């Protein structure tokens, strides 16, 4: 049946999401327009497409038991020199992100995986570009601030064109329902949307 590349993230809502995406593109990050602005819960993970029903069911269960929490962004940070990344910091809500990602990556669940680095919730605004451009991103957004109430997360699929597309939204406290976001995606077609648990 083949494989799909999935990720699970908290979307940064509008108008902040588009603002940060355009700024990221302006810094010279060519991947910016293919990556919706987000806080990663599960990084890009290749899975067998027939695991989609179990993954969806797991995400529904996690979301149903979770509650909304406040997210506040403020200022910039960087993972350099370990990793060529500049990010906007999460100054309120990191605890909620940590709890959520640990439940999504439950060692006994279908999205269990090891991470290359310890989990550190953040919003990437520059990745893999010149040092000068990353310095510019770091200083330009040094006073950046935004806040919202996080009310759920979403499952994304990376297409063959490298673009990440939302498959499903999983609102907190929602019970067995979830919101389709990208009908007819490759992952949906491979797994069979009509019979997928939690679809």
C-alpha positions in Angstrom: 0.0 0.0 0.0 3.0 2.3 0.4 4.0 4.9 2.9 3.0 8.5 3.7 4.9 11.2 5.6 2.9 12.6 8.5 3.3 15.3 11.1 1.2 16.4 14.0 1.2 20.1 14.9 -0.6 22.9 16.6 -1.4 25.5 13.9 -0.6 29.1 14.7 -3.9 30.8 14.0 -4.6 33.9 11.8 -3.5 36.5 11.4 -0.3 35.4 13.1 0.2 32.3 11.0 0.3 34.1 7.7 2.4 37.0 9.1 5.1 34.6 10.3 5.0 32.6 7.1 5.5 35.7 5.0 8.3 36.9 7.2 9.9 33.4 7.0 9.8 33.6 3.2 11.1 37.1 3.3 14.2 35.9 5.2 15.0 33.7 2.2 13.6 30.4 3.5 12.5 28.7 0.3 10.4 26.1 2.2 8.3 28.7 3.9 5.2 28.6 1.7 5.1 24.8 1.9 5.0 24.7 5.7 2.0 26.2 7.6 3.2 28.1 10.7 3.0 25.7 13.6 4.2 24.2 16.8 5.4 20.6 16.2 4.0 17.8 18.3 5.3 14.9 16.1 8.0 15.8 13.5 7.9 14.3 10.0 7.4 10.6 10.3 7.1 8.1 7.5 4.5 5.4 8.2 2.7 2.6 6.3 -0.5 4.0 4.8 -2.5 1.2 6.3 -1.7 2.6 9.8 -3.8 5.7 9.1 -7.0 4.3 10.7 -5.2 3.5 14.0 -3.4 6.8 14.0 -6.6 8.7 13.5 -8.4 6.8 16.2 -5.5 7.5 18.6 -5.5 11.2 17.9 -9.3 11.4 18.5 -8.8 9.7 21.9 -6.0 12.1 22.8 -7.9 15.2 21.7 -11.1 14.1 23.5 -9.4 13.9 26.9 -7.4 17.2 26.5 -8.5 20.7 27.4 -7.8 24.1 25.9 -4.8 26.1 27.1 -3.4 29.6 26.5 -0.5 30.0 24.1 1.6 33.1 24.1 4.6 33.8 21.8 7.3 36.3 22.6 10.8 37.1 21.3 13.2 34.8 19.5 15.6 32.0 20.2 17.9 29.8 18.2 19.2 26.2 18.2 22.5 27.3 16.6 25.1 25.9 16.4 23.5 22.5 17.0 20.8 23.0 14.4 20.4 25.9 11.9 17.1 27.2 13.2 15.8 30.5 14.5 12.4 30.4 16.2 9.8 32.5 18.1 9.7 31.4 21.7 6.6 30.1 23.5 6.5 32.0 26.8 3.2 30.6 27.9 1.8 27.2 26.9 5.0 25.1 26.7 3.7 22.9 29.5 0.5 22.1 27.6 2.5 21.4 24.4 4.8 19.1 26.3 1.9 17.1 27.8 0.2 16.9 24.5 3.2 15.7 22.5 3.9 13.1 25.1 0.4 11.7 24.8 0.4 11.9 21.0 3.7 10.0 20.9 2.6 7.5 23.6 5.2 4.7 23.6 2.4 2.2 23.2 0.6 4.1 20.5 0.8 4.2 16.7 2.9 7.4 16.6 5.6 6.2 19.0 9.0 7.4 17.9 12.3 8.6 19.2 13.3 12.2 18.7 16.7 13.5 17.5 16.7 16.2 20.2 14.8 16.7 23.4 11.4 18.1 22.8 11.3 21.9 22.9 8.1 23.6 21.6 8.7 26.6 19.4 7.6 28.3 16.1 10.3 28.1 13.4 10.8 31.3 11.4 14.1 30.4 9.7 15.8 27.1 8.9 18.8 26.2 6.9 19.5 29.6 5.4 22.6 31.8 5.6 23.9 32.9 9.0 23.3 36.5 8.0 19.6 35.8 7.2 19.2 33.9 10.4 20.7 36.8 12.3 18.2 39.1 10.5 15.3 36.8 11.5 16.5 36.7 15.1 16.7 40.5 15.4 13.6 41.3 13.3 11.3 39.3 15.5 13.0 40.0 18.8 10.0 41.9 20.0 7.3 39.7 18.4 4.3 38.9 20.5 1.1 36.9 19.9 -1.4 35.0 22.0 -4.4 32.8 21.5 -6.3 29.9 23.1 -5.1 26.5 21.8 -8.2 24.5 21.2 -6.9 21.5 19.3 -4.3 20.2 16.9 -4.1 18.7 13.4 -2.7 15.9 11.4 -0.6 16.9 8.3 0.7 15.0 5.3 3.7 16.0 3.2 3.0 15.7 -0.5 5.5 14.6 -3.2 5.9 18.3 -3.9 7.2 18.8 -0.4 4.2 20.9 0.7 2.5 20.0 4.0 -1.3 19.8 3.8 -3.8 19.4 6.7 -5.6 16.1 6.7 -7.7 16.4 9.9 -8.3 18.8 12.8 -8.7 17.3 16.2 -10.6 19.7 18.6 -10.0 19.2 22.3 -12.9 17.6 24.2 -14.6 16.6 21.0 -15.3 13.0 21.6 -15.4 10.7 18.6 -15.7 13.5 16.0 -13.0 15.3 14.1 -13.0 17.8 11.2 -11.9 16.8 7.7 -9.6 19.3 6.2 -8.2 17.9 3.0 -10.6 15.5 1.4 -9.1 13.2 -1.2 -5.5 13.5 -0.1 -3.1 10.7 -0.9 -3.1 9.4 2.7 -6.9 9.4 2.7 -7.1 7.6 -0.5 -4.6 5.0 0.6 -6.3 4.4 3.9 -9.9 4.6 2.7 -11.6 7.5 4.3 -15.0 5.9 4.5 -13.9 3.1 6.7 -11.2 4.8 8.7 -11.6 4.8 12.4 -12.0 8.2 13.8 -12.4 9.8 10.4 
